[in-house]
């Protein structure tokens, strides 16, 4: 009745996976299918690699607290250091910073939207929101 999102010839040409060394469909160890997987992402589907990452994060979890304390300290002491100095003209750097954040968000949306549409099309809204994929 309705043509599936990935069967549309115009969209298939637009999302041509061969341009960027992308595999069209990959099935992960859990059994879920993922559209448009980059080459570097394939190693995350390897159970041994995933276990090594899990082990590393469990071993070094406390580093996130150390980095957070250093960050808060730099913010606090940076403000104290800059109180007695002249203000900087940061309009252009802030414009560039916000532009880079906007571009990052756009690329993130381009990367995640096909998988979201696939999940909505094949499984529905409840699966898309409630399934934890593990």
ROVOVO-657844 format. One record per atom (N, C-alpha, C): residue number from 1; x, y, z; atom name; chain. Coordinates in steps of 0.1 Angstrom, whole numbers, plus 5000, padded with zeros to 4 digits. Layout:
REM residues N
NUM	X	Y	Z	CA	A $
...
//
This chain:
REM residues 134
1	5008	4988	5000	N	A $
1	5000	5000	5000	CA	A $
1	5009	5012	5000	C	A $
2	5016	5015	5011	N	A $
2	5025	5027	5012	CA	A $
2	5039	5022	5009	C	A $
3	5046	5029	5001	N	A $
3	5060	5026	4997	CA	A $
3	5069	5028	5010	C	A $
4	5077	5018	5013	N	A $
4	5086	5020	5025	CA	A $
4	5096	5031	5022	C	A $
5	5100	5037	5032	N	A $
5	5110	5048	5032	CA	A $
5	5122	5044	5023	C	A $
6	5128	5032	5025	N	A $
6	5140	5028	5019	CA	A $
6	5138	5023	5005	C	A $
7	5125	5021	5001	N	A $
7	5122	5016	4987	CA	A $
7	5120	5027	4977	C	A $
8	5119	5039	4982	N	A $
8	5118	5051	4974	CA	A $
8	5131	5053	4966	C	A $
9	5130	5054	4953	N	A $
9	5143	5055	4945	CA	A $
9	5150	5068	4947	C	A $
10	5143	5079	4949	N	A $
10	5149	5092	4951	CA	A $
10	5157	5092	4964	C	A $
11	5150	5087	4975	N	A $
11	5157	5086	4988	CA	A $
11	5169	5076	4988	C	A $
12	5167	5065	4980	N	A $
12	5178	5055	4980	CA	A $
12	5190	5062	4973	C	A $
13	5188	5070	4963	N	A $
13	5199	5077	4956	CA	A $
13	5206	5087	4966	C	A $
14	5197	5094	4973	N	A $
14	5202	5105	4982	CA	A $
14	5210	5099	4993	C	A $
15	5206	5087	4999	N	A $
15	5213	5081	5010	CA	A $
15	5221	5069	5004	C	A $
16	5228	5071	4993	N	A $
16	5237	5061	4987	CA	A $
16	5248	5058	4996	C	A $
17	5248	5045	5002	N	A $
17	5259	5042	5012	CA	A $
17	5273	5041	5006	C	A $
18	5274	5039	4993	N	A $
18	5288	5037	4987	CA	A $
18	5296	5050	4987	C	A $
19	5290	5061	4989	N	A $
19	5298	5074	4988	CA	A $
19	5307	5075	5000	C	A $
20	5303	5070	5012	N	A $
20	5310	5073	5024	CA	A $
20	5315	5060	5031	C	A $
21	5317	5049	5023	N	A $
21	5321	5036	5029	CA	A $
21	5311	5032	5040	C	A $
22	5298	5032	5036	N	A $
22	5288	5028	5046	CA	A $
22	5282	5015	5041	C	A $
23	5279	5006	5051	N	A $
23	5272	4994	5048	CA	A $
23	5257	4996	5049	C	A $
24	5250	4991	5040	N	A $
24	5235	4994	5039	CA	A $
24	5228	4989	5052	C	A $
25	5230	4977	5055	N	A $
25	5223	4971	5067	CA	A $
25	5232	4962	5074	C	A $
26	5232	4963	5087	N	A $
26	5240	4954	5096	CA	A $
26	5232	4949	5107	C	A $
27	5233	4936	5110	N	A $
27	5225	4930	5121	CA	A $
27	5235	4929	5133	C	A $
28	5231	4935	5144	N	A $
28	5239	4934	5156	CA	A $
28	5237	4921	5163	C	A $
29	5246	4918	5173	N	A $
29	5245	4905	5181	CA	A $
29	5231	4903	5187	C	A $
30	5224	4914	5191	N	A $
30	5211	4913	5197	CA	A $
30	5200	4909	5187	C	A $
31	5203	4911	5174	N	A $
31	5193	4908	5164	CA	A $
31	5187	4920	5157	C	A $
32	5190	4932	5161	N	A $
32	5184	4944	5155	CA	A $
32	5192	4947	5143	C	A $
33	5185	4953	5133	N	A $
33	5191	4958	5121	CA	A $
33	5193	4973	5122	C	A $
34	5205	4977	5117	N	A $
34	5208	4991	5117	CA	A $
34	5211	4995	5103	C	A $
35	5204	5006	5098	N	A $
35	5207	5011	5084	CA	A $
35	5219	5020	5084	C	A $
36	5226	5020	5073	N	A $
36	5237	5030	5071	CA	A $
36	5248	5030	5082	C	A $
37	5255	5019	5083	N	A $
37	5265	5018	5094	CA	A $
37	5279	5021	5087	C	A $
38	5286	5030	5093	N	A $
38	5299	5034	5089	CA	A $
38	5309	5022	5092	C	A $
39	5320	5022	5085	N	A $
39	5330	5011	5087	CA	A $
39	5335	5011	5102	C	A $
40	5338	5023	5107	N	A $
40	5343	5024	5121	CA	A $
40	5333	5019	5131	C	A $
41	5320	5019	5128	N	A $
41	5310	5015	5138	CA	A $
41	5308	5000	5139	C	A $
42	5313	4993	5129	N	A $
42	5311	4979	5128	CA	A $
42	5318	4972	5140	C	A $
43	5329	4977	5145	N	A $
43	5336	4971	5156	CA	A $
43	5328	4971	5169	C	A $
44	5319	4980	5170	N	A $
44	5310	4981	5182	CA	A $
44	5301	4970	5183	C	A $
45	5298	4963	5172	N	A $
45	5289	4951	5172	CA	A $
45	5296	4938	5176	C	A $
46	5310	4939	5177	N	A $
46	5317	4928	5182	CA	A $
46	5316	4926	5197	C	A $
47	5312	4915	5202	N	A $
47	5309	4913	5216	CA	A $
47	5322	4914	5225	C	A $
48	5333	4910	5219	N	A $
48	5346	4911	5227	CA	A $
48	5350	4926	5228	C	A $
49	5349	4933	5217	N	A $
49	5352	4947	5218	CA	A $
49	5343	4955	5227	C	A $
50	5330	4952	5227	N	A $
50	5320	4958	5236	CA	A $
50	5324	4955	5250	C	A $
51	5327	4942	5253	N	A $
51	5331	4938	5266	CA	A $
51	5343	4945	5271	C	A $
52	5353	4947	5263	N	A $
52	5365	4954	5266	CA	A $
52	5362	4969	5270	C	A $
53	5354	4975	5262	N	A $
53	5350	4989	5265	CA	A $
53	5342	4989	5279	C	A $
54	5333	4980	5281	N	A $
54	5326	4979	5294	CA	A $
54	5335	4977	5305	C	A $
55	5345	4969	5304	N	A $
55	5355	4966	5315	CA	A $
55	5363	4979	5317	C	A $
56	5368	4985	5307	N	A $
56	5376	4997	5308	CA	A $
56	5368	5008	5315	C	A $
57	5355	5010	5312	N	A $
57	5347	5020	5318	CA	A $
57	5344	5017	5333	C	A $
58	5343	5004	5336	N	A $
58	5341	5001	5350	CA	A $
58	5353	5003	5358	C	A $
59	5365	5001	5352	N	A $
59	5378	5002	5359	CA	A $
59	5381	5017	5362	C	A $
60	5378	5026	5352	N	A $
60	5382	5040	5352	CA	A $
60	5371	5049	5354	C	A $
61	5360	5045	5360	N	A $
61	5348	5054	5362	CA	A $
61	5351	5067	5370	C	A $
62	5360	5065	5379	N	A $
62	5363	5077	5388	CA	A $
62	5370	5088	5381	C	A $
63	5376	5086	5369	N	A $
63	5382	5097	5361	CA	A $
63	5372	5107	5357	C	A $
64	5360	5104	5355	N	A $
64	5349	5114	5352	CA	A $
64	5348	5124	5363	C	A $
65	5349	5119	5375	N	A $
65	5347	5128	5387	CA	A $
65	5360	5137	5388	C	A $
66	5371	5132	5386	N	A $
66	5384	5140	5386	CA	A $
66	5383	5151	5375	C	A $
67	5379	5147	5363	N	A $
67	5378	5157	5352	CA	A $
67	5367	5167	5355	C	A $
68	5356	5163	5362	N	A $
68	5346	5173	5365	CA	A $
68	5351	5183	5376	C	A $
69	5358	5178	5385	N	A $
69	5364	5187	5396	CA	A $
69	5374	5197	5390	C	A $
70	5382	5192	5381	N	A $
70	5392	5201	5374	CA	A $
70	5384	5211	5366	C	A $
71	5374	5207	5359	N	A $
71	5366	5216	5351	CA	A $
71	5360	5227	5359	C	A $
72	5354	5224	5370	N	A $
72	5347	5233	5379	CA	A $
72	5358	5243	5385	C	A $
73	5370	5237	5389	N	A $
73	5380	5246	5394	CA	A $
73	5385	5255	5383	C	A $
74	5387	5251	5371	N	A $
74	5391	5260	5360	CA	A $
74	5381	5271	5358	C	A $
75	5369	5268	5358	N	A $
75	5358	5278	5356	CA	A $
75	5359	5288	5368	C	A $
76	5360	5284	5380	N	A $
76	5360	5293	5392	CA	A $
76	5372	5301	5392	C	A $
77	5384	5295	5391	N	A $
77	5396	5303	5391	CA	A $
77	5398	5311	5379	C	A $
78	5393	5307	5368	N	A $
78	5394	5315	5355	CA	A $
78	5386	5328	5357	C	A $
79	5374	5327	5363	N	A $
79	5366	5340	5366	CA	A $
79	5374	5349	5375	C	A $
80	5380	5343	5385	N	A $
80	5388	5352	5395	CA	A $
80	5399	5358	5387	C	A $
81	5406	5351	5379	N	A $
81	5417	5356	5371	CA	A $
81	5413	5367	5362	C	A $
82	5402	5366	5356	N	A $
82	5397	5376	5346	CA	A $
82	5390	5388	5351	C	A $
83	5387	5388	5364	N	A $
83	5380	5400	5370	CA	A $
83	5387	5413	5368	C	A $
84	5400	5413	5370	N	A $
84	5408	5425	5370	CA	A $
84	5413	5429	5356	C	A $
85	5410	5421	5346	N	A $
85	5415	5423	5332	CA	A $
85	5405	5430	5324	C	A $
86	5409	5436	5313	N	A $
86	5399	5441	5303	CA	A $
86	5392	5430	5297	C	A $
87	5379	5433	5293	N	A $
87	5371	5423	5287	CA	A $
87	5376	5421	5272	C	A $
88	5374	5409	5268	N	A $
88	5378	5406	5254	CA	A $
88	5366	5407	5245	C	A $
89	5368	5410	5232	N	A $
89	5357	5411	5222	CA	A $
89	5356	5397	5217	C	A $
90	5345	5390	5221	N	A $
90	5344	5376	5217	CA	A $
90	5332	5374	5208	C	A $
91	5327	5384	5202	N	A $
91	5315	5382	5193	CA	A $
91	5318	5372	5182	C	A $
92	5329	5374	5174	N	A $
92	5332	5365	5163	CA	A $
92	5335	5351	5168	C	A $
93	5343	5349	5178	N	A $
93	5345	5335	5183	CA	A $
93	5332	5328	5188	C	A $
94	5323	5336	5194	N	A $
94	5310	5330	5199	CA	A $
94	5301	5327	5187	C	A $
95	5302	5335	5177	N	A $
95	5294	5332	5165	CA	A $
95	5299	5319	5158	C	A $
96	5312	5318	5157	N	A $
96	5318	5306	5152	CA	A $
96	5315	5294	5160	C	A $
97	5316	5295	5173	N	A $
97	5313	5284	5183	CA	A $
97	5298	5280	5181	C	A $
98	5289	5289	5181	N	A $
98	5275	5285	5179	CA	A $
98	5272	5279	5165	C	A $
99	5279	5284	5155	N	A $
99	5278	5278	5142	CA	A $
99	5283	5264	5142	C	A $
100	5294	5261	5148	N	A $
100	5299	5248	5149	CA	A $
100	5290	5239	5157	C	A $
101	5284	5244	5167	N	A $
101	5274	5235	5175	CA	A $
101	5262	5232	5166	C	A $
102	5257	5242	5158	N	A $
102	5246	5240	5150	CA	A $
102	5249	5230	5139	C	A $
103	5261	5231	5133	N	A $
103	5265	5221	5123	CA	A $
103	5266	5207	5129	C	A $
104	5271	5206	5141	N	A $
104	5272	5193	5148	CA	A $
104	5259	5187	5150	C	A $
105	5249	5195	5154	N	A $
105	5235	5191	5156	CA	A $
105	5229	5186	5143	C	A $
106	5231	5193	5133	N	A $
106	5226	5190	5120	CA	A $
106	5232	5176	5115	C	A $
107	5245	5174	5116	N	A $
107	5251	5162	5112	CA	A $
107	5246	5150	5121	C	A $
108	5244	5153	5134	N	A $
108	5238	5143	5143	CA	A $
108	5224	5139	5139	C	A $
109	5216	5149	5135	N	A $
109	5203	5146	5130	CA	A $
109	5203	5138	5117	C	A $
110	5212	5142	5108	N	A $
110	5213	5134	5095	CA	A $
110	5217	5120	5098	C	A $
111	5226	5118	5108	N	A $
111	5231	5104	5111	CA	A $
111	5220	5096	5118	C	A $
112	5212	5102	5127	N	A $
112	5203	5094	5135	CA	A $
112	5189	5093	5129	C	A $
113	5185	5102	5120	N	A $
113	5171	5102	5115	CA	A $
113	5168	5090	5107	C	A $
114	5177	5085	5098	N	A $
114	5173	5072	5091	CA	A $
114	5170	5061	5100	C	A $
115	5177	5059	5110	N	A $
115	5175	5048	5120	CA	A $
115	5162	5050	5127	C	A $
116	5159	5063	5131	N	A $
116	5146	5066	5138	CA	A $
116	5134	5063	5129	C	A $
117	5136	5067	5116	N	A $
117	5125	5065	5107	CA	A $
117	5123	5050	5104	C	A $
118	5134	5042	5103	N	A $
118	5133	5028	5102	CA	A $
118	5126	5022	5114	C	A $
119	5130	5025	5126	N	A $
119	5124	5020	5138	CA	A $
119	5109	5023	5139	C	A $
120	5105	5035	5135	N	A $
120	5091	5039	5135	CA	A $
120	5083	5032	5125	C	A $
121	5089	5030	5113	N	A $
121	5083	5023	5102	CA	A $
121	5081	5008	5105	C	A $
122	5091	5002	5110	N	A $
122	5090	4987	5112	CA	A $
122	5085	4983	5126	C	A $
123	5087	4990	5136	N	A $
123	5083	4986	5150	CA	A $
123	5073	4995	5156	C	A $
124	5072	5007	5153	N	A $
124	5062	5016	5159	CA	A $
124	5068	5025	5169	C	A $
125	5059	5034	5174	N	A $
125	5063	5044	5184	CA	A $
125	5067	5038	5197	C	A $
126	5060	5028	5202	N	A $
126	5063	5023	5216	CA	A $
126	5077	5016	5215	C	A $
127	5080	5009	5205	N	A $
127	5094	5003	5204	CA	A $
127	5104	5013	5203	C	A $
128	5102	5024	5196	N	A $
128	5112	5035	5194	CA	A $
128	5115	5042	5207	C	A $
129	5105	5043	5216	N	A $
129	5107	5051	5228	CA	A $
129	5111	5041	5240	C	A $
130	5105	5030	5240	N	A $
130	5106	5021	5252	CA	A $
130	5116	5010	5252	C	A $
131	5121	5006	5240	N	A $
131	5130	4995	5239	CA	A $
131	5144	5000	5242	C	A $
132	5151	4993	5251	N	A $
132	5164	4997	5255	CA	A $
132	5175	4990	5247	C	A $
133	5171	4982	5237	N	A $
133	5181	4975	5227	CA	A $
133	5192	4967	5234	C	A $
134	5189	4960	5244	N	A $
134	5199	4951	5249	CA	A $
134	5193	4939	5255	C	A $
//
